[in-house]
């Protein structure tokens, strides 16, 4: 009965966890154009009307102005933007990221290839990038238009927006609730539009013709404008709290340092934008470092040296060699994964595959807690254990330091290949997170080195404890199973997030939640499981 209760609790938790991270990923770009530009007349209809209908998750932030009006807010903003990103002040121009800007009637249409192969993309502001979900509309400078899903949101003034769409007429009811920014953005994508408008304050107005650059060429084949069927005017609430900052205190287009900082005890304020990836690296690496297979193999290896002459020196030597090869093999393995993901670019299916593999590895590790090495198991196979035991015995018979080092290198090089199987879900998830960031090539490998330095910390602690206690502290199979349970849940949750909502993995709080959640659930399972066995005995 308790097993059934436990199983039901696990299923309910996993379903709830999955729902909590399931959300729409948006591919956001910024597009610059002006009325009267012949090249823009070619790209405007494609970018602003065809692509949003073709790609439902696409968001286009458009800045447009009348040709020759270089004093307009949008034109002035474009000048600042071009200067900030060191890009030519020429249109049409579509900005996917700071390192991916396409310019001109030939290259702008090529942006569709990026839209096809990436599942999400941050909105590029004048000095930072942010996901569309997290975007504060008040941070958008000047007067942009937001095109998405065949709908349009136009900024009319500091706190007034015009929403336009095709389809049925809006309900003519007087509501009392003011739109939040989140609700305004949801209007662009919701299937049940009228449900979102229910009880809301808005004014039904006449739709505005949206001019394209082709309107300056009336006798040409260029499309002059697009006209929506319906429009409403919206004034969003001004006292929302966004990222801990009162939006009513934020001027349009202005950034606040508080949004990018967090205050920690003793340490003080740190910039989350700079530290989020290093901290995420540390958290995943330290969790990965509690590798149950590596712990078991290492303690078994070191136990063979207890009782020998100069045991402490030999334990430190053998342990150090083993740790070095653990880090080396992990680094090489992660480098291969990094290159595979980089060669695949931002292909969405690779993220899904990495997440699915991690989920599988997590489930197998959880299974090993209940049925250790029965069926599929990500541990050293029983067929190789006898060979490993024999090699360890030969290690204890080594007559010289050189022979001891040689034997240790052979054991470490072979055993560590199998250890990769135990928690390979962690490096799979981490390298995919890394390649979803736009970093210089050298920085990718520096992060891998940093990851592996953190990864070997628990192993180094094991060696030190073993050397000081001379084998009095050992690592039993029970603790192997328990650590596999904890790491299994961590890998499972990280895999689910990678499959359903990879953007969340940029958040430090997500990593903390995964680690703490996995530990808490594992403790509960271990407690219930131990009670069950006590009752049976």
C-alpha angles and dihedrals in degrees: 000000000000090000090055091048090049092049092050091049091051093049092048092048094049092048091049092046091050092050092049092058098037110106141132118282113215128208103213127190136170119229128195123197141143136213109259097031108128093203090049089052087066097046102036098076091043097049100035104038112013100045097045090054092044096047111040094194094052119115120189120192104200127197113192134169139170114274111259094020096111093160095063118114093245093048092048090048091051090054091054092044093051090049092048094050094035092235126141113271092237135117151266090043129161120193117204096163138336089272097040113059121149121201133191138018092290100048101034093069088053088069087081089075089061091048091053097050101040124069096201142007133187123243110253112228124184094273107011146017125244136172117260090241090058095039114122105216089213089063090065107100126219118356113318130176118220115211120192139146093356091305134104137216116193127191108226100173141341093297106010128092134183116215118198132184145153124244134052126011117265118253112268097222130127110240132191104207120092119222119253119216090252091054092049091054090046089060088071093061111021117117092206099054097167092054088059091049093049113119091357129132112243141131122237107226139169114277117251123231108245108220122219124199089259091071088082089063105057095169095051135085092251118121106250102199148335122239124200123208100227139026139180131189117228135193108194122213112273102205101065120134113233120182090339095307125112104240092209086068094051119090117218111271094010122121125213123212090215090069090062099041137074126192118228128188114267092351093066125199120358129180107247092201090063099037105037096088096044091049091045088050091051094049096048093042095050090048089049089048091067088077107166093201093051091047093051095045093044095050091045089050094048093044089066089063097053110109095025121119110273090013096166093052092047093046091053092045096047092041092050092051091047092050092048092054091044089057093042095051092044091050092049092046092049091046090056090049090047092054093046091053092043093050088051090052112203095330106160095216091063090058090049092049092048090050093047092050090050091049090051092049091048093051091049091051091049089050090053091062090062100029107024113207092346115134115339109009132172096216139093105301117245089237089063097042094079091053090048092050091050092050090051090052090051088050091060089052094056108129099199138037090244091053090047092051093046093050091047092050091052093049094044093047093052101037095047090061088063092042089063088067092059098067105002088133090077097057089041092056095040097050090049090051088049095052091049086065119079103235135149112267094248091052091057091059093043088056090050090052090048090049092053094047088056092042093060095050095090090046091051090050090052091053092049093048091048092048093049096044095035093226100319089120110058135173111240129202089251090064090045088058093046093050090047088055093052095043089045092059092044092052091043093053094044089049092050092050091048090053098042108027115002092170088072089066089072088069121088090210090060092056091047091048092050094049096044093042092051092049094047094048091046092051090051092049093046091050094049091043093051091049090051092053092046091055091050092051 
